[in-house]
Amino acid sequence: MRIIARRTLREFSDTNTVAVLDAWYHEARKADWKTPNDIEEKYRHASIVGNNRVVFNIAGNKYRLVVRIDYSAGIIFIRFIGTHADCDKIDVEEI
């Protein structure tokens, strides 16, 4: 998969999250997700939401990563990374 805006992950990363976000990035980069079910097979705790959005739990659900996926083109767009509380304040289907 091609991932757009890795810089967003780098800018958010700190000593507590850099390894986890790097691991997610490298796994997603190698993935070939064609449907939401493909994601659920690998990430059981990911939330598949409307408008091709997926919410990944990061660092034991302390943080949330919201992405939009164009399955046919194989592109992941990073839409949001933040705390669980900050994620609750946004509409993940619209961001």
N, C-alpha and C positions, 0 to 999 in steps of 0.2 A: 504494500500500500504506500502511496505517496502521502506524506504528512505536511500540511501547509501550516506554517507559523510555529515551527519548533522554537523560535525565539521566545514565544510566549511562555513556553515551559522553562526555558533557561532563565528568563527574567524573574519568574516566580520561585525558582529553586533556591533553597537554602541548604544548610548542612543536614537538615532533617529529611528533606525530600529529594535531593538531587539524585541519589542512587535509585530510588523508587521510580521517579519520572524517567530517568534514563533507561531503566529496565522496561518500562511500559513502551517507551518510544521504539526501542529496538525490537521488541516483540511485535508491535503493531506494524512496523516497517516491513517485517518479514511475512506478515499475515497476508492471506488472500481471502478476505471476507466478502462473500457474495450476497449474504443475507444476514439479518439480525441473529438468526439461529447459530450462525458460525461464531459470532461473538459470544453468545451465551454458553457455547460448549467450552470455551477457554476461560471466560470470566463469568462465573455463576452469579456473582453479586453485582454485575453491571445492570443498570436499568435501561431498558429499551423504551424510549418515549417517542412521542409523535414527531413528525416532520424530520425523520431520519436522524434524530438525535439519540445519543447514547451517553449515559452518565456513569463514569467509572469511579469507584471508591479508591482513594489513594491514601496510603499510610494508615491503614486500619480504620478507614472511613473518617479520618480527621479532615481530609481534603476531598474535593470533588473535581473531576475533570469532565467537562462537557464538550463533546465533539459532534460535528455533523458529518455524515458519511455519504458520499456519492458512490454507491456500491458498483454501479455499472462502469464508472471511470476509475475506480480503485483509489479514491482520494479521501483523506481524512482532514477535516478542517477543525483546528483547535478553536473553540468558541469561548471557553471560560475555564479558569483554574482558580480555586479559592477554597476558603474554609467551608465546612458543612453549613454553618450559620449563614454565610454570605450567599451560598448557593440557594438556600431556602428563600432568599429575597428576590430571586430572578425567575423569569419564566423560561425554563430550559428548552421549551419547544420553540421559542421565538428568538433567543439570543444567537 
